[in-house]
Amino acid sequence: MNEQIDDKTFEEYLKRGSPVSRQYQALESDEVPADIDREVLARAEQAVRSPAVHKRRAWQRWSIPVGLAASAVLALSIVMESGQHEQTLVRGPSYAEPAQDASSASPEAPKQAAESSVEPQPVELHAAPMPAREEPDSSTAAREQETNVLRERMQRRVAERAVAPPPPIDAFAKRTAAEAERSAAADSRAERARERRADERSDRPVQTVAHAPTRPAFVPPAAPMEMPLPSSASTPPSVESSGFATEEQHARARHVDPEEWLREIRELRAAGKTEDADREWKAFREAFPDYTVAEDDPAIGEGREE
Amino acid sequence: MKLSSTPTRAANVADIGLAPAGGAGATLADVADDAALMLRYRNGDVQAFEILYARHKGSLYRYLLRTCKDKEVANDLFQEVWGKLIASRERYEVRAQFTTFLYRIAHNCAMDHFRRAARVHERATQNVDEVAEELPGRDHDRPESVASEVQLRADFRRALDALPPEQRDVFVLYEESGLSLEEIGTVTGVAMETAKSRLRYAVAKLRAALGHHQPAGART
């Protein structure tokens, strides 16, 4: 079969006057079935006369952008809300902070702190077993009384905080874990400072300080400050650690707030009571070894920062 | 440009009381009228659609029928094409001839159908064989018979159905739609030269089929 034609023949065909075109037009005509005619025309009419379809299409046209915008607004509001919550957490008190002690410096400490922070439990202040000791004299009794007063105040604060709703678990757990680590480090430094001081004291055996009784289960509640409390703050007085621990606790009992304590020291120095101020400053430093105090703070006095 | 005209098309238009716009006397104004009618239909004028439908339904139906070679399929595709046109009326803009717009929809529907049913060609070939069995044989198969007009049409139809789909598509488009080669290239998604080459091959084969019925000296 010859499948090629010359240009002239093809040009003749393109003019639609060729035998091929005539033969094609002579083929039997195939008519559109009448029912299809009716159906197509009915559909065309229905499409024009059904505004509901038009409205639905207009709605569909805007559905995607409106949906995207709504999603964006929702996501933005959630982000903003979570940001505000984070700020609240940063400003808010730490539940687990005071619960840390030197023994919590173990690797499981953050986890424990996180777990304990999930469901704040009422603090049982009097559940801590007190170590056995001799009959206290009048001065120690007075100090202990002051300590009890302080405990009661703290207990009220803890109770107030326990009433407040807990923050979200994840964010709060992370924050508490970090604070637990920081607290453990601070406690460790406090321990080392005490050991150093104990070594310097010749009249007291080193073993007494080094083997001070371990902290009881009782832990004072969080103070309204960011500074972690040293472990010695809650250590009850004992006979063996008669001087150091008792003084520190006494100081702690009087000055829970370091800024308030510093203010008192400044007042002492302003009043010319240098010796008292120096003593208080020394006690302050023992109680808050890593608390940042400005070098030119009047509370430091002539002794300067150690 | 002149649109191809058939008596059938004229009769279809006459059925609804309209003057044939796609006939031999069709002009560019008639083509422009197609776009205007479509715009009128877009604005809610159903009668404009009826005019359009009457103008193009016959040629479109034949295009689909001779491309697919299956009446049932052609019926379905025919409704599908008009359905898509109706659905797209709000997005219709006069960028090209309405005929190009219409046949592009039809071509795409046909191609989609072929993709959906990969065995359509195979089945169509079987149908062609069945039709060929029903048709009278060629003259040289029956030397005692005289080549009649019916026999000529039968051979031509057989040759048309035997064309490769691409060549048949271009040939039927050229005959039915009245589009130029460039527009056919646009409709079928190929270059104008490709469409021209396909059409040239198709015409050569159909001429060869006709040549059997012509005296040796009359063949060109």
Contacts between the chains, C-beta under 8 A, distances in Angstrom:
chain1	res1	chain2	res2	distance
A	1	B	205	6.6
A	1	B	208	4.9
A	2	B	204	6.4
A	2	B	208	5.6
A	3	B	201	5.7
A	3	B	204	4.9
A	3	B	205	6.1
A	3	B	208	7.6
A	4	B	200	7.9
A	4	B	204	5.7
A	5	B	200	6.6
A	5	B	203	6.2
A	5	B	204	4.5
A	5	B	207	6.4
A	9	B	203	7.9
A	9	B	207	7.4
A	9	B	220	6.1
A	10	B	200	5.5
A	10	B	203	6.5
A	13	B	203	5.0
A	14	B	181	8.0
A	16	B	2	7.9
A	16	B	4	6.6
A	18	B	203	7.6
A	18	B	207	8.0
A	19	B	207	7.4
A	19	B	210	5.8
A	20	B	203	5.5
A	20	B	206	4.8
A	20	B	207	5.7
A	20	B	210	6.8
A	21	B	175	6.6
A	23	B	152	7.0
A	23	B	153	7.1
A	23	B	156	4.8
A	23	B	206	7.5
A	23	B	210	6.1
A	24	B	156	7.3
A	24	B	160	7.4
A	24	B	175	5.2
A	24	B	206	7.7
A	25	B	4	7.6
A	25	B	6	5.6
A	25	B	175	7.5
A	26	B	153	6.3
A	27	B	153	6.2
A	27	B	156	7.1
A	27	B	157	6.2
A	27	B	160	7.9
A	28	B	153	7.5
A	29	B	6	6.8
A	29	B	7	7.4
A	29	B	8	3.7
A	29	B	58	7.5
A	29	B	62	7.6
A	30	B	61	6.4
A	30	B	62	5.5
A	30	B	65	5.2
A	30	B	71	7.9
A	31	B	8	7.0
A	31	B	12	7.7
A	31	B	58	7.3
A	31	B	61	7.6
A	32	B	12	7.7
A	32	B	57	5.2
A	32	B	58	6.7
A	32	B	61	4.7
A	32	B	78	6.7
A	33	B	75	6.5
A	36	B	75	6.0
A	36	B	78	6.3
A	36	B	79	6.0
A	37	B	53	7.9
A	37	B	57	7.2
A	39	B	79	6.6
A	40	B	53	6.5
A	40	B	57	7.8
A	40	B	78	7.9
A	40	B	79	6.3
A	40	B	82	4.6
A	40	B	83	7.7
A	41	B	49	7.6
A	41	B	50	6.2
A	41	B	53	6.6
A	43	B	82	7.3
A	43	B	83	6.3
A	43	B	86	5.9
A	44	B	41	7.4
A	44	B	46	6.2
A	44	B	49	4.6
A	44	B	50	7.7
A	44	B	53	7.4
A	44	B	82	7.5
A	44	B	86	5.1
A	45	B	46	4.9
A	47	B	86	4.9
A	47	B	87	7.3
A	47	B	89	7.2
A	48	B	41	7.5
A	48	B	44	5.0
A	48	B	45	8.0
A	48	B	46	5.4
A	49	B	46	8.0
A	54	B	90	7.7
A	57	B	90	7.6
